[in-house]
Amino acid sequence: MSRPTPPSYKTRNWPAYNEALKQRGSLTIWFDPDMVWVPPPTGKQGRQPQYSDAAIQTCLTMKVLFGMALRQTTGFVESLLRLVGLDW
């Protein structure tokens, strides 16, 4: 049994095709400046939490999304925050 031949396409609009290919590599990440990165003190004994639940969830989402190890994710998120100019 033979395989069906795939359809062949001819690109006629190269500028639009090239622009579409460049847009595929575009990455936009929004950080809300009002997000609380460091949680308020709990008032309990012992060490206080260093990061808020939202900060941890953000980092773990990046980890899963890009398939990185946790240390790589930490460096990645720190570099993104430096690029954005947020001092969390």
C-alpha positions in Angstrom: 0.0 0.0 0.0 1.5 3.4 -1.0 1.4 6.5 1.1 -0.7 9.4 -0.2 1.4 12.3 -1.5 1.3 15.3 0.8 0.0 18.5 -0.8 2.6 20.9 -2.0 2.2 24.6 -1.2 3.9 27.5 -3.0 4.6 30.6 -1.0 3.6 33.6 -2.9 3.8 36.3 -0.3 7.3 36.0 1.1 7.4 39.2 3.3 4.2 38.1 5.1 5.6 34.5 5.5 8.9 35.8 6.8 7.1 38.1 9.3 4.9 35.2 10.5 8.0 33.0 11.1 9.6 35.8 13.1 6.5 36.2 15.2 6.7 32.5 16.2 9.8 33.3 18.1 8.3 36.2 20.0 7.9 35.7 23.8 6.0 38.1 26.1 5.9 37.7 29.8 4.0 40.1 32.0 4.9 40.8 35.6 2.4 42.7 37.7 4.3 45.4 39.6 1.6 45.2 42.3 2.2 41.5 42.9 3.5 40.8 46.4 6.8 38.9 46.0 7.7 38.8 49.8 4.8 37.8 52.0 3.9 39.7 55.2 5.1 38.3 58.5 2.9 35.6 59.9 3.4 36.5 63.6 4.2 32.8 64.4 7.5 31.5 65.8 10.1 30.1 63.5 11.5 31.3 60.2 9.2 33.5 58.2 8.4 32.5 54.6 10.8 34.1 52.1 8.5 34.1 49.0 4.8 34.5 48.6 2.6 31.7 47.2 2.2 33.7 44.0 5.9 34.0 43.5 6.4 30.3 44.0 3.6 29.5 41.6 5.1 31.8 39.0 8.5 30.1 39.3 7.0 26.6 39.1 4.9 27.6 36.1 8.1 28.8 34.3 9.9 25.6 35.3 7.2 23.3 33.8 6.6 25.6 30.8 10.3 25.6 29.7 11.3 22.2 31.1 14.1 23.5 33.3 15.6 22.4 36.5 14.8 24.4 39.6 18.1 26.1 39.9 17.9 27.1 36.2 14.4 28.4 36.8 15.6 30.5 39.7 18.3 32.1 37.6 15.9 32.6 34.6 13.3 34.4 36.8 15.9 36.5 38.5 17.2 37.6 35.1 13.7 38.4 33.9 13.1 40.5 36.9 16.4 42.4 36.4 15.4 43.0 32.7 12.0 44.4 33.8 13.6 46.5 36.5 11.6 45.1 39.4 13.5 44.8 42.6 11.7 41.9 44.3 
